[in-house]
Amino acid sequence: GWVPPPRRPRFQRPQKQKPYALIKRLRKAKKEATPGEKPEAVRTHLRGMIVVPEMIGSVVGVYNGKSFNQVEIKAEMIGHYLGEFSITYKPTLHGRPGIGATPSSRFIPLR
């Protein structure tokens, strides 16, 4: 299959042993799953691992530094890193601006 440009060299270099262990565990989980059901989630810290076609349909728990986010691997994820699907920060929910946040807000709270 086609891999988007910046990640292409990763495939030409020999694959390391760690990703193989993960793929082996994903295979095992898929084999043990009953047909039609989702396989058991396989947890991993390997955020830098590239999604390969063999992983499609598996469920991976991708570590974000605090917990494992469950990610179901789909066909359109091929060539992306696992880390892209597990956000490492909590998006800020911006509240009201505080006192002194803008020049005009200094004069308000004197009642």
N, C-alpha and C positions, 0 to 999 in steps of 0.2 A: 504494500500500500504506500500511499504518498505521505511523507512526513514534512510538516512545515519547516522552512529553511533553518532557523537558528538551532534546532534540535538535531539536525541531521547527523553531525559528527558523532553524537553519542552512540549511534547504532553501528558505526563503522569500527569504533574501538571495541576491544573485547569486553563483553558484559562481565561485571563483577559477580562474585558468588552470592552476595546478599539478595539481590533481586531474584535469583534462581530459587532460593529458599522460599521466598514469598510466593512465587508462581507455583512452586510445588505444593504449598499449603492451600493455595486457591484451587488447584486441581483436585486435591483431596476433598476439600469442602464441597466442591461441585459434584464429585462422585457420590458423596454420602447423602447429598440432598435428595429428597423425594422429587420425582419429575413434576414440573409445574410449580414447585415451591422455590422460594429464594434460598440460596445456600447460606450456611452459617457465616457470620462476618469474621474476617481475618484481620486482626489488629496489627498495625505496623507504624513504625516511626519513619519509614522511608518516604519522605515527602518528595525527594528528588527522583523518584522512580518514574519512568515514562510508561504510559499506558500502552500496552501492546494488544493486538487483536485477540490473543488467547484469553485475556482477562475479562472480556465482555460477559456481562451477566453475573459476575461475581459481586459480592458485597465486601468492601474494604473499610475497616475503621482506621481513618487517617489521623494521626496525632497532630494536634495544633499547639502543643506546648503545655496543655492543661488537661485536655480530654480527647477522646477518640470520636471524630465525627464520622458517622456511617455514610458511605458513598456507594451508590450502586453504579457500576461501570457500564456505560452505554457506548454504542459504536462511534458517536461523534466525539468521544473523549480521546480517541487514539492519537498518540503523538503529544498529548499534554502531560504535564507532571501531576502526580497524585496531589501534591501540595496545593495546586490551583483550586481544588474542590473542597478544601478544608480551611476556612478563614482563621487567621491566627489572632485577630483582634476583634473587639466588640465595637461595631460602628457606633459613633457618638450620637445620642439623641439630644440635640441641642435644645435647651430650655430658653427661658427669657434671658435677655442680656442683663448683666448685673449692674450695680451702681458704679458709675465711672467708666462704663464700657464705651460710651460715646460722650463727646464733649457736653452735649445738652443734658445728659442724664444726671449731672452733678447737682442741678438746682431743684430737682423734684422732691426728694424726701423730706424737706423742711415744712412740716405742717403746723 
